[in-house]
Amino acid sequence: MSVLKQIATYLYLRKKDPNTPDSSWVNYMHGINRISLLLFLFAIVVIIVKLILKK
């Protein structure tokens, strides 16, 4: 369940926990994770569209 909460935080569907320590390196890591997650979701959508149009 923790993974789903983290993904929701990356996609701005859930607010960040105010008790977590703030570090610039952690913010960079979360930004890179957010970009990679969005690219992965985009690739999944492209694959699904290609499979639908191929039929």
mmCIF file of the N, C-alpha and C atoms, coordinates in Angstrom:
data_MODEL
# 
_entry.id   MODEL 
# 
loop_
_atom_site.group_PDB 
_atom_site.id 
_atom_site.type_symbol 
_atom_site.label_atom_id 
_atom_site.label_alt_id 
_atom_site.label_comp_id 
_atom_site.label_asym_id 
_atom_site.label_entity_id 
_atom_site.label_seq_id 
_atom_site.pdbx_PDB_ins_code 
_atom_site.Cartn_x 
_atom_site.Cartn_y 
_atom_site.Cartn_z 
_atom_site.occupancy 
_atom_site.B_iso_or_equiv 
_atom_site.pdbx_formal_charge 
_atom_site.auth_seq_id 
_atom_site.auth_comp_id 
_atom_site.auth_asym_id 
_atom_site.auth_atom_id 
_atom_site.pdbx_PDB_model_num 
ATOM 1   N N  . MET A 1 1  ? 0.824  -1.197 0.000   1.00 0.00 ? 1  MET A N  1 
ATOM 2   C CA . MET A 1 1  ? 0.000  0.000  0.000   1.00 0.00 ? 1  MET A CA 1 
ATOM 3   C C  . MET A 1 1  ? 0.863  1.254  0.000   1.00 0.00 ? 1  MET A C  1 
ATOM 4   N N  . SER A 1 2  ? 2.035  1.166  0.549   1.00 0.00 ? 2  SER A N  1 
ATOM 5   C CA . SER A 1 2  ? 2.925  2.315  0.622   1.00 0.00 ? 2  SER A CA 1 
ATOM 6   C C  . SER A 1 2  ? 3.369  2.775  -0.767  1.00 0.00 ? 2  SER A C  1 
ATOM 7   N N  . VAL A 1 3  ? 3.530  1.818  -1.684  1.00 0.00 ? 3  VAL A N  1 
ATOM 8   C CA . VAL A 1 3  ? 3.944  2.165  -3.039  1.00 0.00 ? 3  VAL A CA 1 
ATOM 9   C C  . VAL A 1 3  ? 2.861  2.994  -3.711  1.00 0.00 ? 3  VAL A C  1 
ATOM 10  N N  . LEU A 1 4  ? 1.609  2.619  -3.527  1.00 0.00 ? 4  LEU A N  1 
ATOM 11  C CA . LEU A 1 4  ? 0.510  3.377  -4.137  1.00 0.00 ? 4  LEU A CA 1 
ATOM 12  C C  . LEU A 1 4  ? 0.416  4.785  -3.559  1.00 0.00 ? 4  LEU A C  1 
ATOM 13  N N  . LYS A 1 5  ? 0.678  4.933  -2.277  1.00 0.00 ? 5  LYS A N  1 
ATOM 14  C CA . LYS A 1 5  ? 0.673  6.266  -1.664  1.00 0.00 ? 5  LYS A CA 1 
ATOM 15  C C  . LYS A 1 5  ? 1.798  7.124  -2.228  1.00 0.00 ? 5  LYS A C  1 
ATOM 16  N N  . GLN A 1 6  ? 2.975  6.523  -2.456  1.00 0.00 ? 6  GLN A N  1 
ATOM 17  C CA . GLN A 1 6  ? 4.103  7.265  -3.011  1.00 0.00 ? 6  GLN A CA 1 
ATOM 18  C C  . GLN A 1 6  ? 3.819  7.695  -4.445  1.00 0.00 ? 6  GLN A C  1 
ATOM 19  N N  . ILE A 1 7  ? 3.211  6.828  -5.232  1.00 0.00 ? 7  ILE A N  1 
ATOM 20  C CA . ILE A 1 7  ? 2.854  7.179  -6.608  1.00 0.00 ? 7  ILE A CA 1 
ATOM 21  C C  . ILE A 1 7  ? 1.835  8.307  -6.608  1.00 0.00 ? 7  ILE A C  1 
ATOM 22  N N  . ALA A 1 8  ? 0.859  8.255  -5.708  1.00 0.00 ? 8  ALA A N  1 
ATOM 23  C CA . ALA A 1 8  ? -0.132 9.328  -5.618  1.00 0.00 ? 8  ALA A CA 1 
ATOM 24  C C  . ALA A 1 8  ? 0.539  10.651 -5.248  1.00 0.00 ? 8  ALA A C  1 
ATOM 25  N N  . THR A 1 9  ? 1.562  10.598 -4.414  1.00 0.00 ? 9  THR A N  1 
ATOM 26  C CA . THR A 1 9  ? 2.290  11.819 -4.052  1.00 0.00 ? 9  THR A CA 1 
ATOM 27  C C  . THR A 1 9  ? 3.055  12.358 -5.249  1.00 0.00 ? 9  THR A C  1 
ATOM 28  N N  . TYR A 1 10 ? 3.691  11.460 -6.035  1.00 0.00 ? 10 TYR A N  1 
ATOM 29  C CA . TYR A 1 10 ? 4.437  11.891 -7.218  1.00 0.00 ? 10 TYR A CA 1 
ATOM 30  C C  . TYR A 1 10 ? 3.539  12.581 -8.228  1.00 0.00 ? 10 TYR A C  1 
ATOM 31  N N  . LEU A 1 11 ? 2.343  12.063 -8.380  1.00 0.00 ? 11 LEU A N  1 
ATOM 32  C CA . LEU A 1 11 ? 1.424  12.612 -9.386  1.00 0.00 ? 11 LEU A CA 1 
ATOM 33  C C  . LEU A 1 11 ? 0.550  13.728 -8.831  1.00 0.00 ? 11 LEU A C  1 
ATOM 34  N N  . TYR A 1 12 ? 0.882  14.221 -7.654  1.00 0.00 ? 12 TYR A N  1 
ATOM 35  C CA . TYR A 1 12 ? 0.166  15.306 -6.993  1.00 0.00 ? 12 TYR A CA 1 
ATOM 36  C C  . TYR A 1 12 ? -1.287 14.970 -6.708  1.00 0.00 ? 12 TYR A C  1 
ATOM 37  N N  . LEU A 1 13 ? -1.589 13.681 -6.510  1.00 0.00 ? 13 LEU A N  1 
ATOM 38  C CA . LEU A 1 13 ? -2.941 13.284 -6.143  1.00 0.00 ? 13 LEU A CA 1 
ATOM 39  C C  . LEU A 1 13 ? -3.115 13.282 -4.629  1.00 0.00 ? 13 LEU A C  1 
ATOM 40  N N  . ARG A 1 14 ? -2.008 13.336 -3.911  1.00 0.00 ? 14 ARG A N  1 
ATOM 41  C CA . ARG A 1 14 ? -2.019 13.282 -2.456  1.00 0.00 ? 14 ARG A CA 1 
ATOM 42  C C  . ARG A 1 14 ? -1.009 14.291 -1.937  1.00 0.00 ? 14 ARG A C  1 
ATOM 43  N N  . LYS A 1 15 ? -1.321 14.954 -0.842  1.00 0.00 ? 15 LYS A N  1 
ATOM 44  C CA . LYS A 1 15 ? -0.407 15.940 -0.269  1.00 0.00 ? 15 LYS A CA 1 
ATOM 45  C C  . LYS A 1 15 ? 0.791  15.261 0.378   1.00 0.00 ? 15 LYS A C  1 
ATOM 46  N N  . LYS A 1 16 ? 1.915  15.971 0.372   1.00 0.00 ? 16 LYS A N  1 
ATOM 47  C CA . LYS A 1 16 ? 3.134  15.474 0.991   1.00 0.00 ? 16 LYS A CA 1 
ATOM 48  C C  . LYS A 1 16 ? 2.998  15.485 2.506   1.00 0.00 ? 16 LYS A C  1 
ATOM 49  N N  . ASP A 1 17 ? 3.627  14.534 3.152   1.00 0.00 ? 17 ASP A N  1 
ATOM 50  C CA . ASP A 1 17 ? 3.610  14.461 4.613   1.00 0.00 ? 17 ASP A CA 1 
ATOM 51  C C  . ASP A 1 17 ? 4.433  15.622 5.179   1.00 0.00 ? 17 ASP A C  1 
ATOM 52  N N  . PRO A 1 18 ? 3.841  16.495 5.979   1.00 0.00 ? 18 PRO A N  1 
ATOM 53  C CA . PRO A 1 18 ? 4.579  17.661 6.490   1.00 0.00 ? 18 PRO A CA 1 
ATOM 54  C C  . PRO A 1 18 ? 5.653  17.300 7.513   1.00 0.00 ? 18 PRO A C  1 
ATOM 55  N N  . ASN A 1 19 ? 5.636  16.100 8.059   1.00 0.00 ? 19 ASN A N  1 
ATOM 56  C CA . ASN A 1 19 ? 6.605  15.699 9.068   1.00 0.00 ? 19 ASN A CA 1 
ATOM 57  C C  . ASN A 1 19 ? 7.903  15.152 8.486   1.00 0.00 ? 19 ASN A C  1 
ATOM 58  N N  . THR A 1 20 ? 7.954  14.929 7.164   1.00 0.00 ? 20 THR A N  1 
ATOM 59  C CA . THR A 1 20 ? 9.174  14.392 6.566   1.00 0.00 ? 20 THR A CA 1 
ATOM 60  C C  . THR A 1 20 ? 10.226 15.487 6.458   1.00 0.00 ? 20 THR A C  1 
ATOM 61  N N  . PRO A 1 21 ? 11.488 15.141 6.671   1.00 0.00 ? 21 PRO A N  1 
ATOM 62  C CA . PRO A 1 21 ? 12.548 16.145 6.538   1.00 0.00 ? 21 PRO A CA 1 
ATOM 63  C C  . PRO A 1 21 ? 12.700 16.594 5.091   1.00 0.00 ? 21 PRO A C  1 
ATOM 64  N N  . ASP A 1 22 ? 13.011 17.858 4.894   1.00 0.00 ? 22 ASP A N  1 
ATOM 65  C CA . ASP A 1 22 ? 13.124 18.427 3.551   1.00 0.00 ? 22 ASP A CA 1 
ATOM 66  C C  . ASP A 1 22 ? 14.596 18.497 3.158   1.00 0.00 ? 22 ASP A C  1 
ATOM 67  N N  . SER A 1 23 ? 14.949 17.853 2.085   1.00 0.00 ? 23 SER A N  1 
ATOM 68  C CA . SER A 1 23 ? 16.317 17.845 1.582   1.00 0.00 ? 23 SER A CA 1 
ATOM 69  C C  . SER A 1 23 ? 16.272 18.081 0.080   1.00 0.00 ? 23 SER A C  1 
ATOM 70  N N  . SER A 1 24 ? 17.208 18.862 -0.436  1.00 0.00 ? 24 SER A N  1 
ATOM 71  C CA . SER A 1 24 ? 17.191 19.153 -1.866  1.00 0.00 ? 24 SER A CA 1 
ATOM 72  C C  . SER A 1 24 ? 17.490 17.901 -2.683  1.00 0.00 ? 24 SER A C  1 
ATOM 73  N N  . TRP A 1 25 ? 18.349 17.009 -2.170  1.00 0.00 ? 25 TRP A N  1 
ATOM 74  C CA . TRP A 1 25 ? 18.656 15.785 -2.907  1.00 0.00 ? 25 TRP A CA 1 
ATOM 75  C C  . TRP A 1 25 ? 17.444 14.868 -2.985  1.00 0.00 ? 25 TRP A C  1 
ATOM 76  N N  . VAL A 1 26 ? 16.675 14.815 -1.931  1.00 0.00 ? 26 VAL A N  1 
ATOM 77  C CA . VAL A 1 26 ? 15.460 13.998 -1.954  1.00 0.00 ? 26 VAL A CA 1 
ATOM 78  C C  . VAL A 1 26 ? 14.460 14.596 -2.946  1.00 0.00 ? 26 VAL A C  1 
ATOM 79  N N  . ASN A 1 27 ? 14.383 15.917 -2.995  1.00 0.00 ? 27 ASN A N  1 
ATOM 80  C CA . ASN A 1 27 ? 13.490 16.560 -3.962  1.00 0.00 ? 27 ASN A CA 1 
ATOM 81  C C  . ASN A 1 27 ? 13.926 16.269 -5.392  1.00 0.00 ? 27 ASN A C  1 
ATOM 82  N N  . TYR A 1 28 ? 15.234 16.268 -5.665  1.00 0.00 ? 28 TYR A N  1 
ATOM 83  C CA . TYR A 1 28 ? 15.729 15.917 -7.002  1.00 0.00 ? 28 TYR A CA 1 
ATOM 84  C C  . TYR A 1 28 ? 15.359 14.477 -7.346  1.00 0.00 ? 28 TYR A C  1 
ATOM 85  N N  . MET A 1 29 ? 15.537 13.576 -6.380  1.00 0.00 ? 29 MET A N  1 
ATOM 86  C CA . MET A 1 29 ? 15.222 12.176 -6.610  1.00 0.00 ? 29 MET A CA 1 
ATOM 87  C C  . MET A 1 29 ? 13.733 12.001 -6.909  1.00 0.00 ? 29 MET A C  1 
ATOM 88  N N  . HIS A 1 30 ? 12.871 12.684 -6.155  1.00 0.00 ? 30 HIS A N  1 
ATOM 89  C CA . HIS A 1 30 ? 11.441 12.586 -6.396  1.00 0.00 ? 30 HIS A CA 1 
ATOM 90  C C  . HIS A 1 30 ? 11.074 13.170 -7.755  1.00 0.00 ? 30 HIS A C  1 
ATOM 91  N N  . GLY A 1 31 ? 11.743 14.233 -8.166  1.00 0.00 ? 31 GLY A N  1 
ATOM 92  C CA . GLY A 1 31 ? 11.490 14.801 -9.488  1.00 0.00 ? 31 GLY A CA 1 
ATOM 93  C C  . GLY A 1 31 ? 11.851 13.836 -10.597 1.00 0.00 ? 31 GLY A C  1 
ATOM 94  N N  . ILE A 1 32 ? 12.987 13.179 -10.472 1.00 0.00 ? 32 ILE A N  1 
ATOM 95  C CA . ILE A 1 32 ? 13.402 12.198 -11.479 1.00 0.00 ? 32 ILE A CA 1 
ATOM 96  C C  . ILE A 1 32 ? 12.443 11.012 -11.478 1.00 0.00 ? 32 ILE A C  1 
ATOM 97  N N  . ASN A 1 33 ? 12.033 10.562 -10.298 1.00 0.00 ? 33 ASN A N  1 
ATOM 98  C CA . ASN A 1 33 ? 11.063 9.466  -10.227 1.00 0.00 ? 33 ASN A CA 1 
ATOM 99  C C  . ASN A 1 33 ? 9.738  9.859  -10.863 1.00 0.00 ? 33 ASN A C  1 
ATOM 100 N N  . ARG A 1 34 ? 9.314  11.097 -10.656 1.00 0.00 ? 34 ARG A N  1 
ATOM 101 C CA . ARG A 1 34 ? 8.054  11.579 -11.246 1.00 0.00 ? 34 ARG A CA 1 
ATOM 102 C C  . ARG A 1 34 ? 8.151  11.561 -12.771 1.00 0.00 ? 34 ARG A C  1 
ATOM 103 N N  . ILE A 1 35 ? 9.270  12.024 -13.313 1.00 0.00 ? 35 ILE A N  1 
ATOM 104 C CA . ILE A 1 35 ? 9.454  12.038 -14.767 1.00 0.00 ? 35 ILE A CA 1 
ATOM 105 C C  . ILE A 1 35 ? 9.451  10.620 -15.318 1.00 0.00 ? 35 ILE A C  1 
ATOM 106 N N  . SER A 1 36 ? 10.171 9.706  -14.668 1.00 0.00 ? 36 SER A N  1 
ATOM 107 C CA . SER A 1 36 ? 10.232 8.335  -15.163 1.00 0.00 ? 36 SER A CA 1 
ATOM 108 C C  . SER A 1 36 ? 8.866  7.653  -15.076 1.00 0.00 ? 36 SER A C  1 
ATOM 109 N N  . LEU A 1 37 ? 8.111  7.927  -14.037 1.00 0.00 ? 37 LEU A N  1 
ATOM 110 C CA . LEU A 1 37 ? 6.777  7.347  -13.903 1.00 0.00 ? 37 LEU A CA 1 
ATOM 111 C C  . LEU A 1 37 ? 5.847  7.860  -15.001 1.00 0.00 ? 37 LEU A C  1 
ATOM 112 N N  . LEU A 1 38 ? 5.908  9.151  -15.283 1.00 0.00 ? 38 LEU A N  1 
ATOM 113 C CA . LEU A 1 38 ? 5.057  9.714  -16.336 1.00 0.00 ? 38 LEU A CA 1 
ATOM 114 C C  . LEU A 1 38 ? 5.444  9.167  -17.710 1.00 0.00 ? 38 LEU A C  1 
ATOM 115 N N  . LEU A 1 39 ? 6.737  9.001  -17.972 1.00 0.00 ? 39 LEU A N  1 
ATOM 116 C CA . LEU A 1 39 ? 7.164  8.419  -19.247 1.00 0.00 ? 39 LEU A CA 1 
ATOM 117 C C  . LEU A 1 39 ? 6.715  6.958  -19.364 1.00 0.00 ? 39 LEU A C  1 
ATOM 118 N N  . PHE A 1 40 ? 6.775  6.226  -18.264 1.00 0.00 ? 40 PHE A N  1 
ATOM 119 C CA . PHE A 1 40 ? 6.312  4.843  -18.271 1.00 0.00 ? 40 PHE A CA 1 
ATOM 120 C C  . PHE A 1 40 ? 4.818  4.781  -18.584 1.00 0.00 ? 40 PHE A C  1 
ATOM 121 N N  . LEU A 1 41 ? 4.021  5.620  -17.938 1.00 0.00 ? 41 LEU A N  1 
ATOM 122 C CA . LEU A 1 41 ? 2.581  5.624  -18.201 1.00 0.00 ? 41 LEU A CA 1 
ATOM 123 C C  . LEU A 1 41 ? 2.282  6.026  -19.644 1.00 0.00 ? 41 LEU A C  1 
ATOM 124 N N  . PHE A 1 42 ? 3.042  6.987  -20.177 1.00 0.00 ? 42 PHE A N  1 
ATOM 125 C CA . PHE A 1 42 ? 2.874  7.395  -21.575 1.00 0.00 ? 42 PHE A CA 1 
ATOM 126 C C  . PHE A 1 42 ? 3.188  6.231  -22.509 1.00 0.00 ? 42 PHE A C  1 
ATOM 127 N N  . ALA A 1 43 ? 4.257  5.491  -22.214 1.00 0.00 ? 43 ALA A N  1 
ATOM 128 C CA . ALA A 1 43 ? 4.628  4.347  -23.053 1.00 0.00 ? 43 ALA A CA 1 
ATOM 129 C C  . ALA A 1 43 ? 3.559  3.262  -23.011 1.00 0.00 ? 43 ALA A C  1 
ATOM 130 N N  . ILE A 1 44 ? 2.981  3.028  -21.850 1.00 0.00 ? 44 ILE A N  1 
ATOM 131 C CA . ILE A 1 44 ? 1.898  2.036  -21.738 1.00 0.00 ? 44 ILE A CA 1 
ATOM 132 C C  . ILE A 1 44 ? 0.706  2.453  -22.588 1.00 0.00 ? 44 ILE A C  1 
ATOM 133 N N  . VAL A 1 45 ? 0.358  3.735  -22.558 1.00 0.00 ? 45 VAL A N  1 
ATOM 134 C CA . VAL A 1 45 ? -0.763 4.234  -23.364 1.00 0.00 ? 45 VAL A CA 1 
ATOM 135 C C  . VAL A 1 45 ? -0.454 4.067  -24.844 1.00 0.00 ? 45 VAL A C  1 
ATOM 136 N N  . VAL A 1 46 ? 0.766  4.375  -25.265 1.00 0.00 ? 46 VAL A N  1 
ATOM 137 C CA . VAL A 1 46 ? 1.144  4.218  -26.677 1.00 0.00 ? 46 VAL A CA 1 
ATOM 138 C C  . VAL A 1 46 ? 1.056  2.757  -27.098 1.00 0.00 ? 46 VAL A C  1 
ATOM 139 N N  . ILE A 1 47 ? 1.515  1.850  -26.264 1.00 0.00 ? 47 ILE A N  1 
ATOM 140 C CA . ILE A 1 47 ? 1.450  0.418  -26.592 1.00 0.00 ? 47 ILE A CA 1 
ATOM 141 C C  . ILE A 1 47 ? 0.002  -0.036 -26.713 1.00 0.00 ? 47 ILE A C  1 
ATOM 142 N N  . ILE A 1 48 ? -0.848 0.405  -25.809 1.00 0.00 ? 48 ILE A N  1 
ATOM 143 C CA . ILE A 1 48 ? -2.269 0.016  -25.861 1.00 0.00 ? 48 ILE A CA 1 
ATOM 144 C C  . ILE A 1 48 ? -2.923 0.566  -27.127 1.00 0.00 ? 48 ILE A C  1 
ATOM 145 N N  . VAL A 1 49 ? -2.625 1.810  -27.473 1.00 0.00 ? 49 VAL A N  1 
ATOM 146 C CA . VAL A 1 49 ? -3.208 2.400  -28.692 1.00 0.00 ? 49 VAL A CA 1 
ATOM 147 C C  . VAL A 1 49 ? -2.741 1.648  -29.923 1.00 0.00 ? 49 VAL A C  1 
ATOM 148 N N  . LYS A 1 50 ? -1.456 1.305  -29.974 1.00 0.00 ? 50 LYS A N  1 
ATOM 149 C CA . LYS A 1 50 ? -0.944 0.545  -31.121 1.00 0.00 ? 50 LYS A CA 1 
ATOM 150 C C  . LYS A 1 50 ? -1.607 -0.822 -31.233 1.00 0.00 ? 50 LYS A C  1 
ATOM 151 N N  . LEU A 1 51 ? -1.844 -1.483 -30.097 1.00 0.00 ? 51 LEU A N  1 
ATOM 152 C CA . LEU A 1 51 ? -2.506 -2.786 -30.140 1.00 0.00 ? 51 LEU A CA 1 
ATOM 153 C C  . LEU A 1 51 ? -3.946 -2.666 -30.605 1.00 0.00 ? 51 LEU A C  1 
ATOM 154 N N  . ILE A 1 52 ? -4.627 -1.599 -30.207 1.00 0.00 ? 52 ILE A N  1 
ATOM 155 C CA . ILE A 1 52 ? -6.029 -1.414 -30.611 1.00 0.00 ? 52 ILE A CA 1 
ATOM 156 C C  . ILE A 1 52 ? -6.118 -1.078 -32.094 1.00 0.00 ? 52 ILE A C  1 
ATOM 157 N N  . LEU A 1 53 ? -5.229 -0.227 -32.588 1.00 0.00 ? 53 LEU A N  1 
ATOM 158 C CA . LEU A 1 53 ? -5.274 0.183  -33.991 1.00 0.00 ? 53 LEU A CA 1 
ATOM 159 C C  . LEU A 1 53 ? -4.792 -0.931 -34.925 1.00 0.00 ? 53 LEU A C  1 
ATOM 160 N N  . LYS A 1 54 ? -4.036 -1.867 -34.418 1.00 0.00 ? 54 LYS A N  1 
ATOM 161 C CA . LYS A 1 54 ? -3.513 -2.948 -35.245 1.00 0.00 ? 54 LYS A CA 1 
ATOM 162 C C  . LYS A 1 54 ? -4.600 -3.939 -35.647 1.00 0.00 ? 54 LYS A C  1 
ATOM 163 N N  . LYS A 1 55 ? -5.637 -4.059 -34.825 1.00 0.00 ? 55 LYS A N  1 
ATOM 164 C CA . LYS A 1 55 ? -6.718 -5.030 -35.106 1.00 0.00 ? 55 LYS A CA 1 
ATOM 165 C C  . LYS A 1 55 ? -7.591 -4.601 -36.205 1.00 0.00 ? 55 LYS A C  1 
# 
